């Protein structure tokens, strides 16, 4: 079974990143790495110190953007 992961930059992104995977494991592994990269970028480019709570909120927001579909 194939999986399609759609991951926009934000809720208004009209051309989100779409990736296709043969296994659910591969889809989730890619997604986890992509979320980590986006979170790292956000933390590194923030002019302020980010608390643990804010870090968790960023992670939650990133995962709300994601859609995984079985094809």
Predicted model as a PDB file, atoms N, CA, C, CB and O in Angstrom, pLDDT in the B-factor column:
MODEL        1                                                                  
ATOM      1  N   UNK A   1       0.846  -1.175   0.000  1.00 79.00           N  
ATOM      2  CA  UNK A   1       0.000   0.000   0.000  1.00 79.00           C  
ATOM      3  C   UNK A   1       0.896   1.244   0.000  1.00 79.00           C  
ATOM      4  CB  UNK A   1      -0.965  -0.005   1.228  1.00 79.00           C  
ATOM      5  O   UNK A   1       1.940   1.254   0.652  1.00 79.00           O  
ATOM      6  N   UNK A   2       0.508   2.253  -0.701  1.00 96.00           N  
ATOM      7  CA  UNK A   2       1.279   3.489  -0.760  1.00 96.00           C  
ATOM      8  C   UNK A   2       0.661   4.560   0.133  1.00 96.00           C  
ATOM      9  CB  UNK A   2       1.371   3.992  -2.203  1.00 96.00           C  
ATOM     10  O   UNK A   2      -0.525   4.520   0.457  1.00 96.00           O  
ATOM     11  N   UNK A   3       1.498   5.512   0.518  1.00 97.00           N  
ATOM     12  CA  UNK A   3       1.067   6.596   1.390  1.00 97.00           C  
ATOM     13  C   UNK A   3       1.475   7.929   0.789  1.00 97.00           C  
ATOM     14  CB  UNK A   3       1.658   6.435   2.802  1.00 97.00           C  
ATOM     15  O   UNK A   3       2.549   8.059   0.201  1.00 97.00           O  
ATOM     16  N   UNK A   4       0.618   8.902   0.942  1.00 97.00           N  
ATOM     17  CA  UNK A   4       0.893  10.262   0.487  1.00 97.00           C  
ATOM     18  C   UNK A   4       0.908  11.161   1.713  1.00 97.00           C  
ATOM     19  CB  UNK A   4      -0.168  10.748  -0.567  1.00 97.00           C  
ATOM     20  O   UNK A   4      -0.044  11.183   2.493  1.00 97.00           O  
ATOM     21  N   UNK A   5       2.003  11.905   1.875  1.00 97.00           N  
ATOM     22  CA  UNK A   5       2.125  12.862   2.974  1.00 97.00           C  
ATOM     23  C   UNK A   5       2.062  14.258   2.375  1.00 97.00           C  
ATOM     24  CB  UNK A   5       3.456  12.649   3.787  1.00 97.00           C  
ATOM     25  O   UNK A   5       2.835  14.601   1.481  1.00 97.00           O  
ATOM     26  N   UNK A   6       1.134  15.054   2.878  1.00 97.00           N  
ATOM     27  CA  UNK A   6       1.003  16.452   2.469  1.00 97.00           C  
ATOM     28  C   UNK A   6       1.382  17.302   3.670  1.00 97.00           C  
ATOM     29  CB  UNK A   6      -0.458  16.785   1.960  1.00 97.00           C  
ATOM     30  O   UNK A   6       0.821  17.152   4.755  1.00 97.00           O  
ATOM     31  N   UNK A   7       2.347  18.203   3.461  1.00 97.00           N  
ATOM     32  CA  UNK A   7       2.870  18.993   4.575  1.00 97.00           C  
ATOM     33  C   UNK A   7       3.085  20.436   4.111  1.00 97.00           C  
ATOM     34  CB  UNK A   7       4.201  18.381   5.118  1.00 97.00           C  
ATOM     35  O   UNK A   7       4.131  20.761   3.550  1.00 97.00           O  
ATOM     36  N   UNK A   8       2.095  21.296   4.346  1.00 97.00           N  
ATOM     37  CA  UNK A   8       2.231  22.704   3.961  1.00 97.00           C  
ATOM     38  C   UNK A   8       3.126  23.467   4.932  1.00 97.00           C  
ATOM     39  CB  UNK A   8       0.856  23.370   3.892  1.00 97.00           C  
ATOM     40  O   UNK A   8       3.399  23.007   6.041  1.00 97.00           O  
ATOM     41  N   UNK A   9       3.570  24.622   4.502  1.00 94.00           N  
ATOM     42  CA  UNK A   9       4.383  25.492   5.357  1.00 94.00           C  
ATOM     43  C   UNK A   9       3.509  26.117   6.441  1.00 94.00           C  
ATOM     44  CB  UNK A   9       5.077  26.597   4.518  1.00 94.00           C  
ATOM     45  O   UNK A   9       3.934  26.270   7.586  1.00 94.00           O  
ATOM     46  N   UNK A  10       2.286  26.474   6.065  1.00 92.00           N  
ATOM     47  CA  UNK A  10       1.307  27.001   7.011  1.00 92.00           C  
ATOM     48  C   UNK A  10      -0.082  26.682   6.483  1.00 92.00           C  
ATOM     49  CB  UNK A  10       1.489  28.539   7.225  1.00 92.00           C  
ATOM     50  O   UNK A  10      -0.215  26.048   5.436  1.00 92.00           O  
ATOM     51  N   UNK A  11      -1.106  27.107   7.186  1.00 90.00           N  
ATOM     52  CA  UNK A  11      -2.467  26.736   6.806  1.00 90.00           C  
ATOM     53  C   UNK A  11      -2.931  27.380   5.500  1.00 90.00           C  
ATOM     54  CB  UNK A  11      -3.415  27.109   7.907  1.00 90.00           C  
ATOM     55  O   UNK A  11      -3.938  26.956   4.935  1.00 90.00           O  
ATOM     56  N   UNK A  12      -2.225  28.386   5.015  1.00 94.00           N  
ATOM     57  CA  UNK A  12      -2.606  29.064   3.777  1.00 94.00           C  
ATOM     58  C   UNK A  12      -1.753  28.655   2.582  1.00 94.00           C  
ATOM     59  CB  UNK A  12      -2.517  30.550   3.966  1.00 94.00           C  
ATOM     60  O   UNK A  12      -1.915  29.204   1.492  1.00 94.00           O  
ATOM     61  N   UNK A  13      -0.863  27.716   2.770  1.00 95.00           N  
ATOM     62  CA  UNK A  13       0.048  27.282   1.709  1.00 95.00           C  
ATOM     63  C   UNK A  13      -0.734  26.634   0.563  1.00 95.00           C  
ATOM     64  CB  UNK A  13       1.098  26.295   2.268  1.00 95.00           C  
ATOM     65  O   UNK A  13      -1.379  25.604   0.757  1.00 95.00           O  
ATOM     66  N   UNK A  14      -0.678  27.227  -0.610  1.00 95.00           N  
ATOM     67  CA  UNK A  14      -1.428  26.707  -1.757  1.00 95.00           C  
ATOM     68  C   UNK A  14      -0.646  25.641  -2.530  1.00 95.00           C  
ATOM     69  CB  UNK A  14      -1.799  27.847  -2.692  1.00 95.00           C  
ATOM     70  O   UNK A  14      -1.211  24.957  -3.384  1.00 95.00           O  
ATOM     71  N   UNK A  15       0.634  25.500  -2.240  1.00 97.00           N  
ATOM     72  CA  UNK A  15       1.460  24.483  -2.902  1.00 97.00           C  
ATOM     73  C   UNK A  15       2.276  23.721  -1.852  1.00 97.00           C  
ATOM     74  CB  UNK A  15       2.404  25.138  -3.961  1.00 97.00           C  
ATOM     75  O   UNK A  15       3.493  23.886  -1.762  1.00 97.00           O  
ATOM     76  N   UNK A  16       1.595  22.888  -1.064  1.00 97.00           N  
ATOM     77  CA  UNK A  16       2.301  22.174   0.002  1.00 97.00           C  
ATOM     78  C   UNK A  16       3.259  21.121  -0.539  1.00 97.00           C  
ATOM     79  CB  UNK A  16       1.305  21.519   0.935  1.00 97.00           C  
ATOM     80  O   UNK A  16       3.143  20.680  -1.682  1.00 97.00           O  
ATOM     81  N   UNK A  17       4.190  20.737   0.291  1.00 96.00           N  
ATOM     82  CA  UNK A  17       5.090  19.636  -0.036  1.00 96.00           C  
ATOM     83  C   UNK A  17       4.279  18.347  -0.037  1.00 96.00           C  
ATOM     84  CB  UNK A  17       6.286  19.552   0.975  1.00 96.00           C  
ATOM     85  O   UNK A  17       3.529  18.076   0.901  1.00 96.00           O  
ATOM     86  N   UNK A  18       4.433  17.560  -1.085  1.00 97.00           N  
ATOM     87  CA  UNK A  18       3.771  16.253  -1.158  1.00 97.00           C  
ATOM     88  C   UNK A  18       4.828  15.190  -1.440  1.00 97.00           C  
ATOM     89  CB  UNK A  18       2.654  16.239  -2.262  1.00 97.00           C  
ATOM     90  O   UNK A  18       5.640  15.329  -2.355  1.00 97.00           O  
ATOM     91  N   UNK A  19       4.803  14.145  -0.651  1.00 97.00           N  
ATOM     92  CA  UNK A  19       5.744  13.046  -0.830  1.00 97.00           C  
ATOM     93  C   UNK A  19       4.960  11.738  -0.819  1.00 97.00           C  
ATOM     94  CB  UNK A  19       6.846  13.054   0.282  1.00 97.00           C  
ATOM     95  O   UNK A  19       3.938  11.609  -0.144  1.00 97.00           O  
ATOM     96  N   UNK A  20       5.461  10.781  -1.577  1.00 97.00           N  
ATOM     97  CA  UNK A  20       4.818   9.469  -1.672  1.00 97.00           C  
ATOM     98  C   UNK A  20       5.773   8.403  -1.153  1.00 97.00           C  
ATOM     99  CB  UNK A  20       4.394   9.159  -3.136  1.00 97.00           C  
ATOM    100  O   UNK A  20       6.974   8.443  -1.419  1.00 97.00           O  
ATOM    101  N   UNK A  21       5.219   7.447  -0.405  1.00 97.00           N  
ATOM    102  CA  UNK A  21       6.029   6.401   0.216  1.00 97.00           C  
ATOM    103  C   UNK A  21       5.354   5.054   0.051  1.00 97.00           C  
ATOM    104  CB  UNK A  21       6.266   6.702   1.705  1.00 97.00           C  
ATOM    105  O   UNK A  21       4.130   4.967  -0.050  1.00 97.00           O  
ATOM    106  N   UNK A  22       6.158   4.010   0.024  1.00 97.00           N  
ATOM    107  CA  UNK A  22       5.627   2.658  -0.124  1.00 97.00           C  
ATOM    108  C   UNK A  22       5.139   2.085   1.195  1.00 97.00           C  
ATOM    109  CB  UNK A  22       6.679   1.748  -0.713  1.00 97.00           C  
ATOM    110  O   UNK A  22       4.257   1.226   1.210  1.00 97.00           O  
ATOM    111  N   UNK A  23       5.704   2.555   2.306  1.00 96.00           N  
ATOM    112  CA  UNK A  23       5.293   2.023   3.611  1.00 96.00           C  
ATOM    113  C   UNK A  23       4.929   3.162   4.554  1.00 96.00           C  
ATOM    114  CB  UNK A  23       6.415   1.156   4.228  1.00 96.00           C  
ATOM    115  O   UNK A  23       5.382   4.296   4.399  1.00 96.00           O  
ATOM    116  N   UNK A  24       4.107   2.829   5.525  1.00 95.00           N  
ATOM    117  CA  UNK A  24       3.725   3.804   6.542  1.00 95.00           C  
ATOM    118  C   UNK A  24       4.949   4.215   7.358  1.00 95.00           C  
ATOM    119  CB  UNK A  24       2.627   3.228   7.464  1.00 95.00           C  
ATOM    120  O   UNK A  24       5.096   5.380   7.729  1.00 95.00           O  
ATOM    121  N   UNK A  25       5.817   3.257   7.632  1.00 96.00           N  
ATOM    122  CA  UNK A  25       7.036   3.546   8.390  1.00 96.00           C  
ATOM    123  C   UNK A  25       7.872   4.609   7.684  1.00 96.00           C  
ATOM    124  CB  UNK A  25       7.864   2.265   8.588  1.00 96.00           C  
ATOM    125  O   UNK A  25       8.333   5.558   8.317  1.00 96.00           O  
ATOM    126  N   UNK A  26       8.070   4.455   6.382  1.00 97.00           N  
ATOM    127  CA  UNK A  26       8.866   5.426   5.620  1.00 97.00           C  
ATOM    128  C   UNK A  26       8.217   6.807   5.650  1.00 97.00           C  
ATOM    129  CB  UNK A  26       9.038   4.958   4.163  1.00 97.00           C  
ATOM    130  O   UNK A  26       8.909   7.817   5.781  1.00 97.00           O  
ATOM    131  N   UNK A  27       6.897   6.852   5.529  1.00 97.00           N  
ATOM    132  CA  UNK A  27       6.176   8.125   5.570  1.00 97.00           C  
ATOM    133  C   UNK A  27       6.352   8.808   6.921  1.00 97.00           C  
ATOM    134  CB  UNK A  27       4.686   7.906   5.281  1.00 97.00           C  
ATOM    135  O   UNK A  27       6.628  10.006   6.990  1.00 97.00           O  
ATOM    136  N   UNK A  28       6.190   8.040   7.989  1.00 96.00           N  
ATOM    137  CA  UNK A  28       6.317   8.608   9.331  1.00 96.00           C  
ATOM    138  C   UNK A  28       7.748   9.014   9.642  1.00 96.00           C  
ATOM    139  CB  UNK A  28       5.830   7.614  10.370  1.00 96.00           C  
ATOM    140  O   UNK A  28       7.975  10.021  10.313  1.00 96.00           O  
ATOM    141  N   UNK A  29       8.703   8.251   9.167  1.00 97.00           N  
ATOM    142  CA  UNK A  29      10.114   8.588   9.390  1.00 97.00           C  
ATOM    143  C   UNK A  29      10.459   9.910   8.685  1.00 97.00           C  
ATOM    144  CB  UNK A  29      11.040   7.440   8.878  1.00 97.00           C  
ATOM    145  O   UNK A  29      11.091  10.787   9.275  1.00 97.00           O  
ATOM    146  N   UNK A  30      10.038  10.043   7.418  1.00 97.00           N  
ATOM    147  CA  UNK A  30      10.288  11.289   6.688  1.00 97.00           C  
ATOM    148  C   UNK A  30       9.619  12.457   7.393  1.00 97.00           C  
ATOM    149  CB  UNK A  30       9.782  11.183   5.235  1.00 97.00           C  
ATOM    150  O   UNK A  30      10.219  13.519   7.559  1.00 97.00           O  
ATOM    151  N   UNK A  31       8.375  12.258   7.806  1.00 97.00           N  
ATOM    152  CA  UNK A  31       7.619  13.317   8.465  1.00 97.00           C  
ATOM    153  C   UNK A  31       8.304  13.756   9.759  1.00 97.00           C  
ATOM    154  CB  UNK A  31       6.187  12.849   8.755  1.00 97.00           C  
ATOM    155  O   UNK A  31       8.445  14.951  10.017  1.00 97.00           O  
ATOM    156  N   UNK A  32       8.719  12.805  10.554  1.00 97.00           N  
ATOM    157  CA  UNK A  32       9.401  13.137  11.811  1.00 97.00           C  
ATOM    158  C   UNK A  32      10.656  13.974  11.539  1.00 97.00           C  
ATOM    159  CB  UNK A  32       9.776  11.847  12.583  1.00 97.00           C  
ATOM    160  O   UNK A  32      10.896  14.975  12.213  1.00 97.00           O  
ATOM    161  N   UNK A  33      11.440  13.566  10.564  1.00 97.00           N  
ATOM    162  CA  UNK A  33      12.658  14.311  10.229  1.00 97.00           C  
ATOM    163  C   UNK A  33      12.340  15.710   9.716  1.00 97.00           C  
ATOM    164  CB  UNK A  33      13.471  13.551   9.185  1.00 97.00           C  
ATOM    165  O   UNK A  33      13.029  16.670  10.061  1.00 97.00           O  
ATOM    166  N   UNK A  34      11.313  15.829   8.905  1.00 97.00           N  
ATOM    167  CA  UNK A  34      10.927  17.121   8.345  1.00 97.00           C  
ATOM    168  C   UNK A  34      10.427  18.066   9.439  1.00 97.00           C  
ATOM    169  CB  UNK A  34       9.844  16.934   7.272  1.00 97.00           C  
ATOM    170  O   UNK A  34      10.771  19.248   9.454  1.00 97.00           O  
ATOM    171  N   UNK A  35       9.616  17.535  10.352  1.00 97.00           N  
ATOM    172  CA  UNK A  35       9.128  18.345  11.477  1.00 97.00           C  
ATOM    173  C   UNK A  35      10.310  18.823  12.314  1.00 97.00           C  
ATOM    174  CB  UNK A  35       8.130  17.535  12.359  1.00 97.00           C  
ATOM    175  O   UNK A  35      10.358  19.988  12.708  1.00 97.00           O  
ATOM    176  N   UNK A  36      11.255  17.941  12.584  1.00 97.00           N  
ATOM    177  CA  UNK A  36      12.429  18.323  13.375  1.00 97.00           C  
ATOM    178  C   UNK A  36      13.227  19.427  12.681  1.00 97.00           C  
ATOM    179  CB  UNK A  36      13.326  17.101  13.623  1.00 97.00           C  
ATOM    180  O   UNK A  36      13.681  20.369  13.331  1.00 97.00           O  
ATOM    181  N   UNK A  37      13.396  19.311  11.376  1.00 96.00           N  
ATOM    182  CA  UNK A  37      14.130  20.344  10.633  1.00 96.00           C  
ATOM    183  C   UNK A  37      13.423  21.698  10.714  1.00 96.00           C  
ATOM    184  CB  UNK A  37      14.295  19.927   9.163  1.00 96.00           C  
ATOM    185  O   UNK A  37      14.063  22.730  10.913  1.00 96.00           O  
ATOM    186  N   UNK A  38      12.110  21.684  10.559  1.00 96.00           N  
ATOM    187  CA  UNK A  38      11.356  22.946  10.624  1.00 96.00           C  
ATOM    188  C   UNK A  38      11.396  23.544  12.023  1.00 96.00           C  
ATOM    189  CB  UNK A  38       9.900  22.723  10.197  1.00 96.00           C  
ATOM    190  O   UNK A  38      11.498  24.760  12.184  1.00 96.00           O  
ATOM    191  N   UNK A  39      11.315  22.689  13.026  1.00 95.00           N  
ATOM    192  CA  UNK A  39      11.385  23.180  14.406  1.00 95.00           C  
ATOM    193  C   UNK A  39      12.770  23.738  14.707  1.00 95.00           C  
ATOM    194  CB  UNK A  39      11.038  22.057  15.400  1.00 95.00           C  
ATOM    195  O   UNK A  39      12.890  24.790  15.334  1.00 95.00           O  
ATOM    196  N   UNK A  40      13.806  23.052  14.273  1.00 95.00           N  
ATOM    197  CA  UNK A  40      15.171  23.537  14.479  1.00 95.00           C  
ATOM    198  C   UNK A  40      15.362  24.896  13.827  1.00 95.00           C  
ATOM    199  CB  UNK A  40      16.190  22.536  13.923  1.00 95.00           C  
ATOM    200  O   UNK A  40      15.973  25.793  14.407  1.00 95.00           O  
ATOM    201  N   UNK A  41      14.840  25.041  12.626  1.00 95.00           N  
ATOM    202  CA  UNK A  41      14.944  26.323  11.919  1.00 95.00           C  
ATOM    203  C   UNK A  41      14.247  27.427  12.715  1.00 95.00           C  
ATOM    204  CB  UNK A  41      14.331  26.216  10.499  1.00 95.00           C  
ATOM    205  O   UNK A  41      14.791  28.520  12.879  1.00 95.00           O  
ATOM    206  N   UNK A  42      13.052  27.139  13.204  1.00 94.00           N  
ATOM    207  CA  UNK A  42      12.298  28.119  13.980  1.00 94.00           C  
ATOM    208  C   UNK A  42      13.060  28.526  15.231  1.00 94.00           C  
ATOM    209  CB  UNK A  42      10.928  27.561  14.358  1.00 94.00           C  
ATOM    210  O   UNK A  42      13.156  29.713  15.543  1.00 94.00           O  
ATOM    211  N   UNK A  43      13.596  27.560  15.940  1.00 94.00           N  
ATOM    212  CA  UNK A  43      14.338  27.841  17.175  1.00 94.00           C  
ATOM    213  C   UNK A  43      15.608  28.630  16.871  1.00 94.00           C  
ATOM    214  CB  UNK A  43      14.691  26.527  17.908  1.00 94.00           C  
ATOM    215  O   UNK A  43      15.913  29.600  17.565  1.00 94.00           O  
ATOM    216  N   UNK A  44      16.341  28.233  15.856  1.00 95.00           N  
ATOM    217  CA  UNK A  44      17.604  28.895  15.532  1.00 95.00           C  
ATOM    218  C   UNK A  44      17.415  30.329  15.051  1.00 95.00           C  
ATOM    219  CB  UNK A  44      18.337  28.106  14.480  1.00 95.00           C  
ATOM    220  O   UNK A  44      18.297  31.167  15.233  1.00 95.00           O  
ATOM    221  N   UNK A  45      16.279  30.611  14.442  1.00 96.00           N  
ATOM    222  CA  UNK A  45      16.050  31.948  13.897  1.00 96.00           C  
ATOM    223  C   UNK A  45      15.161  32.828  14.764  1.00 96.00           C  
ATOM    224  CB  UNK A  45      15.446  31.833  12.542  1.00 96.00           C  
ATOM    225  O   UNK A  45      14.801  33.936  14.367  1.00 96.00           O  
ATOM    226  N   UNK A  46      14.815  32.346  15.926  1.00 94.00           N  
ATOM    227  CA  UNK A  46      14.005  33.140  16.838  1.00 94.00           C  
ATOM    228  C   UNK A  46      14.890  34.151  17.558  1.00 94.00           C  
ATOM    229  CB  UNK A  46      13.271  32.234  17.853  1.00 94.00           C  
ATOM    230  O   UNK A  46      15.959  33.794  18.053  1.00 94.00           O  
ATOM    231  N   UNK A  47      14.456  35.411  17.620  1.00 95.00           N  
ATOM    232  CA  UNK A  47      15.238  36.409  18.350  1.00 95.00           C  
ATOM    233  C   UNK A  47      15.103  36.255  19.871  1.00 95.00           C  
ATOM    234  CB  UNK A  47      14.805  37.811  17.933  1.00 95.00           C  
ATOM    235  O   UNK A  47      15.797  36.923  20.639  1.00 95.00           O  
ATOM    236  N   UNK A  48      14.201  35.366  20.288  1.00 94.00           N  
ATOM    237  CA  UNK A  48      13.944  35.167  21.708  1.00 94.00           C  
ATOM    238  C   UNK A  48      14.252  33.732  22.104  1.00 94.00           C  
ATOM    239  CB  UNK A  48      12.489  35.515  22.050  1.00 94.00           C  
ATOM    240  O   UNK A  48      14.271  32.833  21.263  1.00 94.00           O  
ATOM    241  N   UNK A  49      14.491  33.532  23.377  1.00 94.00           N  
ATOM    242  CA  UNK A  49      14.660  32.188  23.902  1.00 94.00           C  
ATOM    243  C   UNK A  49      13.302  31.498  23.881  1.00 94.00           C  
ATOM    244  CB  UNK A  49      15.263  32.211  25.343  1.00 94.00           C  
ATOM    245  O   UNK A  49      12.290  32.094  24.249  1.00 94.00           O  
ATOM    246  N   UNK A  50      13.284  30.252  23.455  1.00 95.00           N  
ATOM    247  CA  UNK A  50      12.035  29.508  23.372  1.00 95.00           C  
ATOM    248  C   UNK A  50      11.969  28.540  24.549  1.00 95.00           C  
ATOM    249  CB  UNK A  50      11.919  28.749  22.014  1.00 95.00           C  
ATOM    250  O   UNK A  50      12.865  27.722  24.759  1.00 95.00           O  
ATOM    251  N   UNK A  51      10.888  28.655  25.305  1.00 95.00           N  
ATOM    252  CA  UNK A  51      10.706  27.788  26.472  1.00 95.00           C  
ATOM    253  C   UNK A  51      10.295  26.387  26.026  1.00 95.00           C  
ATOM    254  CB  UNK A  51       9.648  28.379  27.435  1.00 95.00           C  
ATOM    255  O   UNK A  51       9.945  26.165  24.867  1.00 95.00           O  
ATOM    256  N   UNK A  52      10.345  25.461  26.957  1.00 95.00           N  
ATOM    257  CA  UNK A  52       9.937  24.089  26.662  1.00 95.00           C  
ATOM    258  C   UNK A  52       8.469  24.046  26.234  1.00 95.00           C  
ATOM    259  CB  UNK A  52      10.165  23.183  27.890  1.00 95.00           C  
ATOM    260  O   UNK A  52       8.108  23.311  25.315  1.00 95.00           O  
ATOM    261  N   UNK A  53       7.634  24.829  26.896  1.00 97.00           N  
ATOM    262  CA  UNK A  53       6.209  24.883  26.534  1.00 97.00           C  
ATOM    263  C   UNK A  53       6.032  25.413  25.109  1.00 97.00           C  
ATOM    264  CB  UNK A  53       5.428  25.774  27.534  1.00 97.00           C  
ATOM    265  O   UNK A  53       5.254  24.861  24.331  1.00 97.00           O  
ATOM    266  N   UNK A  54       6.743  26.461  24.776  1.00 96.00           N  
ATOM    267  CA  UNK A  54       6.654  27.019  23.419  1.00 96.00           C  
ATOM    268  C   UNK A  54       7.161  26.013  22.386  1.00 96.00           C  
ATOM    269  CB  UNK A  54       7.460  28.334  23.319  1.00 96.00           C  
ATOM    270  O   UNK A  54       6.602  25.898  21.295  1.00 96.00           O  
ATOM    271  N   UNK A  55       8.207  25.298  22.731  1.00 95.00           N  
ATOM    272  CA  UNK A  55       8.754  24.283  21.845  1.00 95.00           C  
ATOM    273  C   UNK A  55       7.702  23.207  21.561  1.00 95.00           C  
ATOM    274  CB  UNK A  55      10.022  23.655  22.460  1.00 95.00           C  
ATOM    275  O   UNK A  55       7.525  22.786  20.418  1.00 95.00           O  
ATOM    276  N   UNK A  56       7.015  22.774  22.603  1.00 96.00           N  
ATOM    277  CA  UNK A  56       5.958  21.774  22.442  1.00 96.00           C  
ATOM    278  C   UNK A  56       4.805  22.320  21.608  1.00 96.00           C  
ATOM    279  CB  UNK A  56       5.444  21.316  23.811  1.00 96.00           C  
ATOM    280  O   UNK A  56       4.209  21.586  20.819  1.00 96.00           O  
ATOM    281  N   UNK A  57       4.487  23.594  21.774  1.00 95.00           N  
ATOM    282  CA  UNK A  57       3.420  24.223  20.987  1.00 95.00           C  
ATOM    283  C   UNK A  57       3.806  24.297  19.501  1.00 95.00           C  
ATOM    284  CB  UNK A  57       3.115  25.641  21.530  1.00 95.00           C  
ATOM    285  O   UNK A  57       2.967  24.094  18.623  1.00 95.00           O  
ATOM    286  N   UNK A  58       5.063  24.584  19.238  1.00 94.00           N  
ATOM    287  CA  UNK A  58       5.542  24.611  17.848  1.00 94.00           C  
ATOM    288  C   UNK A  58       5.397  23.222  17.240  1.00 94.00           C  
ATOM    289  CB  UNK A  58       7.027  25.091  17.774  1.00 94.00           C  
ATOM    290  O   UNK A  58       4.930  23.077  16.110  1.00 94.00           O  
ATOM    291  N   UNK A  59       5.800  22.205  17.991  1.00 95.00           N  
ATOM    292  CA  UNK A  59       5.703  20.834  17.491  1.00 95.00           C  
ATOM    293  C   UNK A  59       4.247  20.445  17.232  1.00 95.00           C  
ATOM    294  CB  UNK A  59       6.342  19.856  18.489  1.00 95.00           C  
ATOM    295  O   UNK A  59       3.943  19.856  16.195  1.00 95.00           O  
ATOM    296  N   UNK A  60       3.355  20.764  18.152  1.00 96.00           N  
ATOM    297  CA  UNK A  60       1.936  20.473  17.963  1.00 96.00           C  
ATOM    298  C   UNK A  60       1.403  21.158  16.714  1.00 96.00           C  
ATOM    299  CB  UNK A  60       1.130  20.910  19.187  1.00 96.00           C  
ATOM    300  O   UNK A  60       0.668  20.552  15.935  1.00 96.00           O  
ATOM    301  N   UNK A  61       1.768  22.414  16.525  1.00 95.00           N  
ATOM    302  CA  UNK A  61       1.310  23.152  15.352  1.00 95.00           C  
ATOM    303  C   UNK A  61       1.800  22.488  14.075  1.00 95.00           C  
ATOM    304  CB  UNK A  61       1.788  24.605  15.409  1.00 95.00           C  
ATOM    305  O   UNK A  61       1.032  22.326  13.127  1.00 95.00           O  
ATOM    306  N   UNK A  62       3.060  22.105  14.040  1.00 95.00           N  
ATOM    307  CA  UNK A  62       3.611  21.461  12.844  1.00 95.00           C  
ATOM    308  C   UNK A  62       2.837  20.191  12.498  1.00 95.00           C  
ATOM    309  CB  UNK A  62       5.098  21.132  13.050  1.00 95.00           C  
ATOM    310  O   UNK A  62       2.537  19.941  11.330  1.00 95.00           O  
ATOM    311  N   UNK A  63       2.517  19.395  13.508  1.00 96.00           N  
ATOM    312  CA  UNK A  63       1.791  18.146  13.237  1.00 96.00           C  
ATOM    313  C   UNK A  63       0.332  18.392  12.845  1.00 96.00           C  
ATOM    314  CB  UNK A  63       1.843  17.240  14.461  1.00 96.00           C  
ATOM    315  O   UNK A  63      -0.272  17.542  12.191  1.00 96.00           O  
ATOM    316  N   UNK A  64      -0.248  19.538  13.229  1.00 96.00           N  
ATOM    317  CA  UNK A  64      -1.618  19.826  12.802  1.00 96.00           C  
ATOM    318  C   UNK A  64      -1.684  20.128  11.313  1.00 96.00           C  
ATOM    319  CB  UNK A  64      -2.187  20.998  13.595  1.00 96.00           C  
ATOM    320  O   UNK A  64      -2.751  20.017  10.708  1.00 96.00           O  
ATOM    321  N   UNK A  65      -0.571  20.506  10.718  1.00 96.00           N  
ATOM    322  CA  UNK A  65      -0.534  20.833   9.290  1.00 96.00           C  
ATOM    323  C   UNK A  65      -0.511  19.594   8.395  1.00 96.00           C  
ATOM    324  CB  UNK A  65       0.677  21.689   8.994  1.00 96.00           C  
ATOM    325  O   UNK A  65      -0.852  19.671   7.215  1.00 96.00           O  
ATOM    326  N   UNK A  66      -0.117  18.476   8.945  1.00 96.00           N  
ATOM    327  CA  UNK A  66       0.171  17.262   8.184  1.00 96.00           C  
ATOM    328  C   UNK A  66      -1.092  16.468   7.846  1.00 96.00           C  
ATOM    329  CB  UNK A  66       1.130  16.386   8.961  1.00 96.00           C  
ATOM    330  O   UNK A  66      -2.037  16.380   8.630  1.00 96.00           O  
ATOM    331  N   UNK A  67      -1.063  15.896   6.646  1.00 96.00           N  
ATOM    332  CA  UNK A  67      -2.125  14.948   6.251  1.00 96.00           C  
ATOM    333  C   UNK A  67      -1.441  13.730   5.631  1.00 96.00           C  
ATOM    334  CB  UNK A  67      -3.161  15.608   5.230  1.00 96.00           C  
ATOM    335  O   UNK A  67      -0.648  13.862   4.699  1.00 96.00           O  
ATOM    336  N   UNK A  68      -1.755  12.552   6.155  1.00 96.00           N  
ATOM    337  CA  UNK A  68      -1.236  11.292   5.610  1.00 96.00           C  
ATOM    338  C   UNK A  68      -2.420  10.518   5.053  1.00 96.00           C  
ATOM    339  CB  UNK A  68      -0.464  10.450   6.706  1.00 96.00           C  
ATOM    340  O   UNK A  68      -3.416  10.301   5.744  1.00 96.00           O  
ATOM    341  N   UNK A  69      -2.301  10.105   3.797  1.00 96.00           N  
ATOM    342  CA  UNK A  69      -3.383   9.360   3.157  1.00 96.00           C  
ATOM    343  C   UNK A  69      -2.872   8.019   2.663  1.00 96.00           C  
ATOM    344  CB  UNK A  69      -3.990  10.164   1.993  1.00 96.00           C  
ATOM    345  O   UNK A  69      -1.757   7.918   2.152  1.00 96.00           O  
ATOM    346  N   UNK A  70      -3.703   6.983   2.820  1.00 95.00           N  
ATOM    347  CA  UNK A  70      -3.415   5.687   2.211  1.00 95.00           C  
ATOM    348  C   UNK A  70      -3.934   5.743   0.793  1.00 95.00           C  
ATOM    349  CB  UNK A  70      -4.061   4.500   3.015  1.00 95.00           C  
ATOM    350  O   UNK A  70      -5.062   6.175   0.554  1.00 95.00           O  
ATOM    351  N   UNK A  71      -3.126   5.311  -0.137  1.00 93.00           N  
ATOM    352  CA  UNK A  71      -3.551   5.324  -1.542  1.00 93.00           C  
ATOM    353  C   UNK A  71      -3.880   3.924  -2.024  1.00 93.00           C  
ATOM    354  CB  UNK A  71      -2.465   5.939  -2.429  1.00 93.00           C  
ATOM    355  O   UNK A  71      -4.256   3.743  -3.182  1.00 93.00           O  
TER     356      UNK A  71                                                      
ENDMDL                                                                          
END                                                                             
